[in-house]
Amino acid sequence: MALTTKKGLYPFEWVMIGYALLTGVLMLFTYTRLQNPESMIWMRVQSIAITLGLWGVYRMLPCRLTILFRVLGQVALLGSWYPDTYEFNRMLPNLDHVFATWEQQFFGFQPALLFSQKFSSPVVSELLTLGYVSYYPLMIIVPLFYFFWRYKDFTRASFVMLTSFFLFYVIFIFLPVAGPQYYYLAAGVDQISQGIFPNIGHYFETHSEAMPSPGYTDGIFYKLLVVAHEAGERPTAAFPSSHVGIMVVLLCQAWATKNRLFFWSLVPFGVLMFFATFYIQAHYAIDAIAGVFIGLIMYFTLNTTYKYLIRK
């Protein structure tokens, strides 16, 4: 199939630029309270420059490979956009006490506190942490599957996945929920175990300490998990779980390929991911449940949005 050259930016690139501009405007109103405004501005300048640079390379050498580089460039930039949300929501009063209370009312206990204690074997730990860290390679594997075997839908699939990320980031900016690994430590595990969930206010504006993730500490996948957390984890982005939400989007995309072997080979990772989010205390169980529904809504809504955009 011949390559149709596109002169302008792709929708997924416009989404990133739009997000950069939107949050840039937000920075104008919060500049005096931000702790790292200069580095945040520079990150936005760099992200837009990289995007335009990759577009320029494509214009000089229009081919599928340079389109792939444009997509992978945006995927790589996600590693900077995620911790950036913390710089905004650290200014807001923390809401973990509300979500921990809802968790207690819904389940009658704290799954994030008890799950790893009830299932503490190395095998369970490694399987669940495998599910959690599989999130990172699957962000590349699913788009690459489209690139090699469903190329006509490659830019659409890339738009849906990348835009889902940015929609989650918007939520995280305005919904300051840190998650059990941070909140339990700040509030005190003894109080949590007694069903007491204190309001810690602006604690995370100046604190970012987390409890070590439970599990088999000598496991290969546990060590990969620690590396991933040390690289970019912050007391932010707990509700809804973007890990679960994006995994749902990827599974829907895998189903849409009509390659059932590909889809069913990913399903176990999705199931493990769901339970791993609160096993390792990164999320409350209600975060994971919400992630499923919001991931489905994003997938179907963004597919429809893309069809509208390309008809314009």
PyMOL commands that set and color helices and strands:
alter all, ss='L'
color gray80, all
select helices_A, chain A and resi 11-30+37-60+64-89+96-107+111-118+122-133+135-149+151-174+180-187+189-193+203-205+220-232+242-256+260-279+285-311
alter helices_A, ss='H'
color red, helices_A
deselect
rebuild
show_as cartoon
